[in-house]
Amino acid sequence: MACSQCFQGSLHSATPQGREIQLHGRSTYVAEPPENSTIKGVIVIVADVFGWTLPNNRVLADSMAAEGSFRVYLPEFMNDSAAPAGKLDDFDNIISDMSLTGWLWKPYYIIRVMIGMLSVSIWASFSSTMPQVTSFVAALRENEASLPIGAAGYCWGGKHVLNLASGHAKTTDGKPLIDAAFVAHPSYVVVPDEIQPIKRPLSVAVGDNDIAFKPNQVEQTKAIFAQKDNVPSEVVIYPGARHGFAVRCNEKNEKEARQGEEARKQAVNWFSVQFGKLK
């Protein structure tokens, strides 16, 4: 469940402001809204292959909490097999260093990236991690029932959130686990099989240069959503954006940084609107 672009991108410079807790049996990073603000809902982020410790993912949680007045949880769902942040440097060395020394080192970096991809595929497979995601969100629904709950999935985590949005998993009293969903550049989605069953409001952010969620799959997804009059949905396509842009954009590249910011705002606005309908 990891492609080559899943390991490509940049490490962001901001310092996370949240805290680590144990919640429903999982190590979890939590970001709270500004002090004295009313919490409008709870967001669970199912992260990319770099998992809950990547600074980018934590800063994303901080920003969503601050901008949307949400409580944001970023749990460890990958059986402690998330790719280390150093894999970003490994991939950069493969594609960027064209010196003689760089070419001599490329096989080493390629092997390192391949090992990372294999580790994620084996130890953090969808079949082994989806039950963890479901049980965590179910526990939230039982314990924070007064607040709307949304799920945001990025890359590796997008597939999990799409399956949550199908509404198949419910609480013991029959309530859906989430009220709204957002995914950015999801990986290894089976279209139409994992799109057709969606019953919860869903927003999608994807680049037209994504090798994991390809343009033909995006068009199929849009066509399916067009037939779902009772399910709010949107698909926003970011020109030129690659897989991973919403999490691992290059902050020094003006276009990439702007598109990463726009995707974050897309998610915040989507949850704000959908949660507002529940009042």
RADA-V909373 format. One record per backbone hydrogen bond with DSSP energy under -1.0 kcal/mol. CO is the residue of the C=O (numbers start at 1). NH is the residue of the N-H. If there is no record, write none. Layout:
co=CO nh=NH
co=CO nh=NH
This chain:
co=4 nh=7
co=5 nh=8
co=19 nh=30
co=21 nh=28
co=23 nh=26
co=26 nh=23
co=27 nh=76
co=28 nh=21
co=29 nh=74
co=30 nh=19
co=31 nh=72
co=34 nh=37
co=41 nh=71
co=42 nh=150
co=43 nh=73
co=44 nh=152
co=46 nh=154
co=48 nh=51
co=49 nh=83
co=54 nh=58
co=55 nh=59
co=56 nh=60
co=57 nh=61
co=58 nh=62
co=59 nh=63
co=60 nh=64
co=61 nh=65
co=62 nh=66
co=63 nh=67
co=64 nh=68
co=65 nh=69
co=69 nh=40
co=71 nh=43
co=72 nh=31
co=73 nh=45
co=74 nh=29
co=78 nh=81
co=84 nh=87
co=85 nh=88
co=86 nh=90
co=87 nh=91
co=88 nh=92
co=89 nh=93
co=90 nh=94
co=91 nh=95
co=92 nh=96
co=99 nh=103
co=100 nh=104
co=101 nh=105
co=102 nh=106
co=105 nh=109
co=106 nh=110
co=107 nh=111
co=108 nh=112
co=109 nh=113
co=110 nh=114
co=111 nh=115
co=112 nh=116
co=113 nh=117
co=114 nh=118
co=115 nh=119
co=116 nh=120
co=117 nh=121
co=118 nh=122
co=119 nh=123
co=120 nh=124
co=125 nh=129
co=126 nh=130
co=129 nh=133
co=130 nh=134
co=131 nh=135
co=132 nh=136
co=133 nh=137
co=134 nh=138
co=135 nh=139
co=136 nh=140
co=137 nh=141
co=138 nh=142
co=139 nh=143
co=140 nh=144
co=144 nh=147
co=148 nh=42
co=149 nh=179
co=150 nh=44
co=151 nh=182
co=152 nh=46
co=153 nh=184
co=154 nh=157
co=155 nh=158
co=155 nh=187
co=157 nh=161
co=158 nh=162
co=159 nh=163
co=160 nh=164
co=161 nh=165
co=164 nh=167
co=165 nh=199
co=165 nh=200
co=169 nh=177
co=171 nh=174
co=175 nh=171
co=180 nh=151
co=181 nh=203
co=182 nh=153
co=183 nh=205
co=184 nh=155
co=190 nh=194
co=192 nh=195
co=192 nh=196
co=195 nh=198
co=201 nh=181
co=202 nh=234
co=203 nh=183
co=204 nh=236
co=205 nh=185
co=206 nh=238
co=214 nh=218
co=215 nh=219
co=216 nh=220
co=217 nh=221
co=218 nh=222
co=219 nh=223
co=220 nh=224
co=221 nh=225
co=222 nh=226
co=224 nh=227
co=225 nh=228
co=228 nh=231
co=232 nh=202
co=234 nh=204
co=236 nh=206
co=238 nh=208
co=238 nh=241
co=241 nh=209
co=242 nh=245
co=244 nh=247
co=244 nh=248
co=248 nh=10
co=250 nh=253
co=253 nh=257
co=254 nh=258
co=255 nh=259
co=256 nh=260
co=257 nh=261
co=258 nh=262
co=259 nh=263
co=260 nh=264
co=261 nh=265
co=262 nh=266
co=263 nh=267
co=264 nh=268
co=265 nh=269
co=266 nh=270
co=267 nh=271
co=268 nh=272
co=269 nh=273
co=270 nh=274
co=271 nh=275
co=272 nh=276
co=273 nh=277
co=275 nh=278
